[in-house]
Amino acid sequence: MRKIQLTVLALLPRSLSQRLPLLVITAYLLGAFVSAWTMYGFFQRSSALTYAETSGDLLRDLLNRDTWQDLTEGDVVTSGRFKLRRHLRLQDDLPPYSVPLILVIDDERLRAAVAFERPPQLPQALSASTEEQSASARLAELSRGIARQDQTAQLHVFMSEDVLLTISAPTIWQSRPGQTRVALLGFAAFAIGLSLVVPLALNLAGPFAKLAERGPVTGSADPLASSEAYLIRDKIDRLTNRFQVEQESKERNLAAISHDLRTPVTRLRLRTELLTDDALRDRFESDLDEVSSIIDGALDLLSIRSQPEESFRFSLASLLESLVSDYSDTGKNVAFVSPDEVELRSAMSIFTSAEDVTVRTDNACMMQGQPDKLRRAFSNLIDNALKYGGRAIVEVKPVSKDMLCVGIRDFGPGIDPDQIARVQMPFVRGHSQQPERGVGLGLSIAGELIELHGGTLEFTNMEQGGLLVSALVSRGVIA
């Protein structure tokens, strides 16, 4: 199938603006052809049935003695779409699928048979009605019944022992697909057309799907890629490179400014020591501490992705439990909720009785990443929870085979939903009643570190009060 598509695409122009109209025209013509063929099949059969059910008088005239008595062996008479041939007798045996009949014409009962090439689909349609009918009505009903079989047939009428009349109708009693078969063939043709057109359309859009995924359009000779796709790719590459250069230049300039600010800050500290007013000196030192914190935080935020750290395979649950223990050792109100625990019952032996055993499933939270950076990210989130809520609850659980979720809940006032995006920006601080001060970089640094591990931060205000920060972290490649 792909070879056929590539062969077709090789014949098409390279420009997508020319390919798409051709594809639309092809799909339209294909649909029109399938629809026309299907409707023609229905119309042809319907016309044959209509003509057959109005042909009673024609058949009655053909079977009239005045019509055939002067004919010799093999002579043919035509009336409308019907042909009558006279024979002295039946030359060969009737086909095995013939249906014998009795026809009453001019009060004379005549033996007859309808010869088919294969078993008739609706043999009951050849039977006479239970009500009294004229010869013309019976012949019209029989003609329509033969036409409904959708196969070539002949009507043999034995007028006497030495006279046999054979009636045929090549355009009515002929082999043709029935309505069900026509519908199925039309549907099959439509499905085959879709199987050719739809993959072709998807292949034309394939290069743009790759661009949307930030992936390269492979190979300049790829017949699936249009010329517009390569122009877009080249423009995106140039814009990406330009943005990368400008971003690196800005980061270097900001890092240089922040680094250069340390020297005057150091001189100000030395001069502050010379102040004799203790209250004034304390205010100066407090302001200088804040400036130093801003400088250190800015340098840290700018260089956080470039800080080297080896990637390890570790348990995120164990890392968080250790971090929470450090907070608890310093008197901070931080609790850790372990991953799902499995309750088992130990086996009973002659020495011991059966007891309930709790098994920790830390292996469910294994991941590949940089533990020091994650430890710092979750430390910042816990610090925020303590600052704004007084206490924190930390929970970790797997949410899929590729992602882990760490939830850190505080019991503070929460965040206005309109301010959630704003508080994640650098140097933006939330409203706190605590005396601790900050520079507003904790969430920004945490977000950068979580994003570095393929995750995101989500903020949810709890109905019972407090804020839940959910950090989704990718497991990474675990060997």
C-alpha positions in Angstrom: 0.0 0.0 0.0 2.8 2.4 0.9 4.6 1.7 -2.4 1.4 2.6 -4.3 1.0 5.8 -2.3 4.7 6.7 -2.9 4.2 6.0 -6.6 1.1 8.2 -6.7 2.8 11.0 -4.8 5.8 10.9 -7.1 3.5 11.9 -9.9 2.0 14.8 -8.0 3.5 18.3 -7.8 5.6 19.1 -4.8 3.5 22.1 -3.7 0.8 21.3 -1.1 -1.4 24.1 -2.6 -1.5 22.0 -5.8 -1.7 18.6 -4.2 -4.8 19.4 -2.1 -7.0 20.5 -5.0 -6.0 17.4 -6.9 -6.8 15.3 -3.8 -10.2 17.0 -3.4 -11.0 16.5 -7.1 -10.0 12.9 -7.0 -12.1 12.2 -4.0 -15.1 14.0 -5.5 -14.8 12.1 -8.8 -14.4 8.8 -7.0 -17.5 9.5 -4.9 -19.5 10.6 -7.9 -18.5 7.5 -9.9 -19.4 5.1 -7.0 -22.7 7.0 -6.4 -23.6 7.0 -10.2 -22.7 3.3 -10.6 -24.8 2.4 -7.6 -27.8 4.5 -8.7 -27.5 3.1 -12.2 -27.7 -0.4 -10.9 -30.8 0.4 -8.9 -32.4 2.2 -11.8 -31.6 -0.6 -14.3 -33.2 -3.2 -12.1 -36.2 -1.0 -11.2 -36.8 -0.2 -14.9 -36.7 -3.9 -15.8 -39.2 -4.8 -13.1 -41.5 -2.0 -14.2 -41.4 -3.1 -17.8 -41.9 -6.7 -16.8 -45.0 -6.1 -14.8 -46.7 -4.2 -17.7 -45.8 -6.7 -20.3 -48.8 -9.0 -19.8 -50.6 -7.9 -23.0 -47.4 -8.3 -25.1 -46.9 -11.9 -23.9 -50.5 -12.6 -24.4 -50.3 -11.4 -28.0 -47.2 -13.5 -28.6 -48.9 -16.6 -27.4 -52.0 -16.0 -29.5 -52.4 -18.7 -32.2 -52.6 -16.1 -34.9 -49.1 -15.0 -34.1 -47.2 -18.3 -34.2 -49.3 -20.8 -36.3 -47.8 -19.6 -39.6 -44.2 -19.7 -38.3 -41.9 -22.5 -39.3 -39.2 -24.3 -37.4 -36.7 -21.7 -35.9 -38.6 -18.6 -37.0 -38.5 -15.6 -34.6 -41.1 -13.0 -33.8 -40.2 -9.8 -31.8 -42.7 -7.8 -29.8 -41.2 -5.0 -27.7 -38.3 -6.4 -25.7 -39.5 -10.0 -26.1 -38.5 -12.6 -28.7 -40.6 -15.7 -29.6 -39.1 -18.7 -31.4 -41.0 -21.7 -32.6 -39.7 -25.3 -32.4 -41.2 -28.5 -33.5 -40.3 -30.1 -30.2 -37.9 -29.7 -27.3 -34.5 -30.3 -28.7 -32.7 -30.9 -25.4 -33.7 -31.7 -21.9 -34.6 -28.7 -19.7 -31.9 -27.4 -17.4 -32.0 -28.9 -13.9 -33.1 -25.6 -12.3 -36.2 -25.3 -14.5 -39.5 -24.5 -12.7 -42.6 -26.2 -14.2 -45.8 -24.2 -14.6 -49.4 -24.4 -15.8 -50.7 -21.5 -17.9 -54.3 -21.0 -18.8 -54.8 -19.1 -22.1 -58.1 -19.0 -23.9 -59.5 -21.5 -21.4 -56.8 -23.9 -22.4 -54.4 -25.4 -19.8 -50.9 -25.4 -21.2 -47.7 -26.9 -19.8 -44.9 -24.4 -19.4 -41.5 -24.2 -17.7 -39.0 -21.4 -16.8 -35.5 -22.5 -17.5 -32.7 -21.0 -15.3 -29.0 -21.4 -15.3 -28.8 -21.6 -11.6 -31.3 -22.1 -8.7 -33.7 -19.1 -8.6 -33.4 -16.9 -5.5 -37.2 -16.3 -5.2 -39.0 -19.3 -6.6 -42.2 -18.3 -4.8 -42.4 -15.2 -7.0 -43.2 -17.6 -10.0 -46.3 -19.1 -8.3 -49.8 -18.0 -9.5 -52.0 -15.9 -7.2 -54.7 -17.6 -5.3 -57.2 -15.2 -6.8 -58.7 -15.6 -10.2 -56.6 -13.8 -12.9 -56.8 -13.0 -16.6 -54.2 -14.5 -18.9 -52.6 -11.0 -19.3 -52.4 -10.5 -15.5 -50.9 -13.9 -14.9 -48.3 -13.4 -17.7 -47.4 -10.0 -16.3 -47.0 -11.4 -12.8 -44.9 -14.3 -14.2 -42.7 -11.9 -16.2 -42.0 -9.8 -13.1 -41.3 -12.9 -11.1 -38.7 -14.0 -13.7 -37.1 -10.6 -13.7 -36.8 -10.6 -9.9 -34.5 -13.6 -10.1 -31.7 -11.4 -11.6 -30.5 -14.1 -14.0 -30.9 -15.2 -17.6 -34.1 -17.2 -18.2 -36.3 -18.5 -20.9 -40.0 -19.3 -20.9 -41.0 -22.5 -22.7 -44.7 -23.0 -23.5 -45.9 -26.4 -24.9 -48.7 -25.5 -27.2 -49.2 -29.0 -28.5 -47.1 -32.2 -28.8 -45.3 -30.9 -31.8 -45.2 -27.1 -31.1 -42.9 -25.5 -28.5 -42.7 -21.7 -28.1 -39.6 -20.3 -26.4 -39.8 -16.7 -25.2 -36.7 -14.7 -24.1 -36.1 -11.1 -23.0 -32.4 -10.3 -23.1 -32.8 -6.9 -21.6 -35.3 -7.9 -18.9 -34.7 -11.5 -18.0 -31.0 -11.1 -17.7 -28.2 -11.7 -15.2 -27.5 -8.6 -13.1 -26.5 -7.9 -9.5 -29.4 -7.6 -7.1 -30.1 -4.6 -5.0 -28.3 -6.0 -2.0 -25.3 -6.9 -4.1 -25.3 -3.5 -5.7 -25.4 -1.8 -2.3 -22.6 -4.0 -1.0 -20.4 -3.5 -4.1 -21.0 0.3 -3.8 -20.1 0.3 -0.2 -17.0 -1.9 -0.9 -15.9 0.5 -3.7 -16.5 3.5 -1.3 -14.4 1.8 1.4 -11.6 1.0 -1.0 -11.6 4.5 -2.2 -11.4 5.8 1.3 -8.6 3.4 2.1 -6.6 5.0 -0.7 -7.6 8.7 -0.3 -7.6 9.0 3.5 -4.0 7.6 4.0 -2.9 9.8 1.2 -4.4 12.8 2.9 -2.8 11.8 6.2 0.6 11.3 4.5 0.3 14.8 3.0 -0.3 16.1 6.5 2.5 13.9 8.0 5.3 16.5 7.7 3.2 19.1 9.5 2.5 16.6 12.3 6.2 16.2 12.7 6.7 19.9 12.8 3.9 20.2 15.5 5.8 17.6 17.6 9.0 19.7 17.1 10.5 16.9 15.2 12.6 17.2 12.0 11.1 16.7 8.5 13.4 13.8 7.5 15.3 13.9 4.2 15.0 16.3 1.4 13.9 13.5 -0.9 10.9 12.4 1.2 8.0 12.3 -1.3 5.5 12.8 1.6 6.8 16.2 2.4 5.6 19.2 0.4 7.7 22.2 -0.4 5.8 24.3 2.1 6.7 21.9 4.9 10.5 22.4 4.2 10.1 26.2 4.0 8.2 26.1 7.4 10.8 23.8 8.9 13.7 26.1 7.8 11.9 29.2 9.1 11.2 27.4 12.5 14.9 26.3 12.7 16.1 29.8 12.1 13.7 31.3 14.6 14.6 28.6 17.2 18.3 29.2 16.7 17.8 32.9 16.9 15.7 32.6 20.1 18.3 30.3 21.6 21.1 32.7 20.9 19.2 35.7 22.3 18.1 33.7 25.4 21.7 32.6 26.1 22.9 36.2 25.7 20.2 37.5 28.1 21.1 34.9 30.7 24.8 35.7 30.4 24.1 39.4 30.8 21.8 38.9 33.8 24.3 36.5 35.4 27.1 39.0 34.8 25.0 41.9 36.3 24.1 39.8 39.3 27.6 38.7 39.8 29.0 42.2 39.6 26.5 43.4 42.2 28.1 41.3 44.8 31.2 43.6 44.9 29.3 46.8 45.9 27.1 44.8 48.3 30.3 43.6 50.0 31.6 47.1 50.3 28.3 48.3 51.7 28.5 45.6 54.4 31.9 46.8 55.4 30.8 50.4 55.6 27.7 49.3 57.6 29.9 48.0 60.3 31.2 51.5 60.8 27.8 52.8 61.7 27.4 53.6 65.4 23.6 53.6 65.5 22.7 50.0 66.2 19.1 50.3 64.9 20.2 52.0 61.7 23.0 49.4 61.2 20.4 46.5 61.7 18.1 48.0 59.1 21.0 48.4 56.6 22.1 44.8 57.2 18.6 43.5 56.7 18.3 45.3 53.4 21.7 44.1 52.3 20.7 40.5 53.3 17.6 40.8 51.1 19.7 42.2 48.2 22.1 39.3 48.6 19.3 36.8 48.6 17.9 38.3 45.4 21.3 38.2 43.7 21.9 34.6 44.8 18.4 33.5 43.8 18.7 35.1 40.4 22.1 33.5 39.7 20.6 30.2 40.9 17.5 30.4 38.7 19.6 31.3 35.6 22.1 28.5 36.1 19.8 25.8 37.4 19.5 23.8 34.2 23.3 23.9 33.6 24.3 22.7 37.0 25.9 19.3 36.6 24.4 16.3 38.4 24.5 12.7 37.5 21.2 10.8 36.9 20.4 7.9 39.3 17.8 5.3 39.8 16.2 5.8 43.2 12.9 5.7 45.1 11.1 9.0 45.2 9.2 7.8 48.3 12.4 7.2 50.2 13.8 10.6 49.2 10.7 12.4 50.4 10.5 10.4 53.6 14.1 11.4 54.4 13.4 15.0 53.6 10.3 15.0 55.9 12.4 13.4 58.6 14.9 16.3 58.4 12.1 18.8 58.8 10.7 16.9 61.8 14.1 16.8 63.5 14.1 20.6 63.5 10.7 20.8 65.0 8.7 21.6 61.8 5.2 20.3 61.6 5.6 18.1 58.4 4.0 14.7 58.0 4.7 12.0 55.4 2.1 9.7 53.9 3.7 6.5 52.6 2.6 5.0 49.3 0.0 2.3 49.4 0.9 -0.4 52.0 0.0 -4.1 51.7 -1.4 -5.8 54.7 -0.2 -9.5 54.9 -0.5 -12.2 57.5 2.6 -14.1 58.4 2.6 -17.9 58.3 2.1 -19.7 61.5 4.8 -22.1 62.7 5.4 -24.3 65.8 7.4 -21.5 67.3 5.3 -18.4 66.4 1.7 -17.6 65.8 0.3 -15.8 62.8 0.6 -12.0 62.9 -0.4 -9.1 60.7 2.5 -7.6 58.7 2.6 -4.3 56.8 4.7 -4.3 53.7 5.9 -1.1 52.2 5.8 -0.8 48.4 8.5 1.8 47.8 9.4 0.1 44.5 6.2 1.4 43.0 7.8 4.9 43.1 11.1 4.1 41.5 12.4 6.6 39.0 15.4 7.8 37.1 16.5 11.4 37.7 18.6 13.8 39.7 17.8 13.4 43.4 19.6 16.5 44.7 17.6 18.8 42.4 14.3 17.1 43.2 15.2 17.3 46.9 15.7 21.0 46.5 12.4 21.4 44.5 10.3 19.7 47.2 12.1 21.6 49.9 11.0 24.8 48.4 7.4 23.6 48.1 7.4 22.4 51.8 9.0 25.7 52.9 6.1 27.6 51.1 3.6 25.3 52.8 5.0 26.0 56.2 5.3 29.7 55.5 1.7 30.1 54.4 -0.1 27.2 56.2 1.9 26.5 59.3 2.1 22.7 58.6 2.4 20.4 55.6 1.4 16.9 54.6 3.5 15.2 51.9 2.2 12.3 49.9 3.6 10.4 46.9 1.9 7.8 44.7 2.2 6.4 41.1 -0.5 7.7 38.7 0.6 5.7 35.6 3.4 3.6 34.4 5.3 6.7 33.3 4.3 9.4 35.9 4.5 9.8 39.7 2.6 12.4 41.7 3.8 14.2 44.8 1.2 16.1 46.7 2.1 18.8 49.3 -0.8 20.2 51.2 -0.8 23.1 53.6 -3.6 24.5 55.8 -3.4 28.2 55.0 -5.8 30.5 53.2 -5.1 29.1 49.7 -4.5 31.1 46.6 -7.0 33.1 44.5 -7.4 31.1 41.2 -6.6 34.2 39.2 -3.3 34.5 41.0 -2.0 31.0 40.5 -0.2 31.7 37.3 1.2 34.9 38.7 2.7 33.5 41.9 4.8 31.0 39.8 6.6 33.9 38.2 10.1 34.9 39.5 10.2 37.6 42.3 6.5 37.3 43.0 5.6 36.7 46.6 2.3 35.6 48.1 0.6 37.1 51.1 1.7 35.7 54.4 1.1 36.5 58.0 4.4 35.0 59.0 7.3 37.3 59.8 9.7 35.3 57.4 10.6 37.2 54.3 11.5 35.8 50.9 12.5 37.0 47.4 9.7 35.1 45.5 12.0 32.6 43.7 11.0 29.4 45.6 8.1 28.4 43.3 10.0 29.4 40.2 13.0 27.3 41.0 10.8 24.4 42.0 8.9 24.7 38.8 12.1 24.7 36.7 13.4 21.6 38.5 10.1 19.7 38.1 9.9 20.7 34.4 13.5 19.5 34.1 12.2 16.0 35.2 9.4 16.1 32.6 6.7 17.2 35.0 4.4 20.1 35.9 3.0 21.8 39.0 -0.7 22.0 39.7 -2.4 24.1 42.4 -5.8 23.1 43.9 -7.6 25.0 46.7 -9.1 22.4 49.1 -12.7 22.6 50.2 -11.7 22.0 53.8 -9.2 24.9 53.6 -5.6 25.0 52.5 -3.8 24.5 49.2 -2.7 21.3 47.5 0.4 21.5 45.3 0.6 18.5 43.0 3.9 17.8 41.3 3.8 15.4 38.4 7.2 13.9 37.8 8.2 11.6 34.9 9.8 8.3 35.9 12.4 8.7 33.2 14.2 5.8 31.7 14.5 3.0 34.3 16.7 0.1 33.4 
